[in-house]
Amino acid sequence: MITIIAAVLGAALGAVTALRRGGKTMDALQYGAGYGIAFTLLGMLATIILDRTLLG
């Protein structure tokens, strides 16, 4: 669940960042994909850490 939320949040944040910097639609899509991937990896790491500390 954390991973999905992080992916959506990252994609939205990336798109907004690109548009605020004056980018066009393709820039927003690229930033959204990049941020989405990065936030997904961080969300997966957080999920693994929480799983091992709370259930391990």
N, C-alpha and C positions, 0 to 999 in steps of 0.2 A: 504494500500500500504506500509506503514511504517512497518507493522508487517511482511509482506512477505519478504521485503528486510532485515529486522533484522534477521529473521529465517535463510535465506540463508547465510548471512554474519557470523552469529554465528556458523553455521555448518561448514563452510569453515575454520573459525578461529580455531575452536576446533580440526578439523582434522589436520591442519598444526601444531598446538601446540603439539599434540600427536606424530606426526612423527618427529618433531624436538627434542623431548625428547627421541627418540629412540624406540618408540612404533611400534607395528606391525599393520596390517590392522584392526584387531578387536579393538585394542586400539583407532585407529583413528576414527572408527565408533562410539565407545562409547563416546569419547570426543566430536565428532561432534554432537551426539544426545543431550548430556548434555548442551553444549554451545548453540545449536539451541533452545532448550526449554527455557533456561535462557534469551537469546536475544529476543525470541518471546514474553515472558512476559514483558520485558522492552519495546519492541515496542508497545505492546498493551496499556501499561500504558502511553507511550508518545502520542499515538493516542487519548486516552481518554482525557488527559490533554489538548492537542491542540484543540480538538473538543469543550470542555467546555469553554476554554478561548477565542477562536476565534469566535465561533458560539453561545455561551451562553449569 
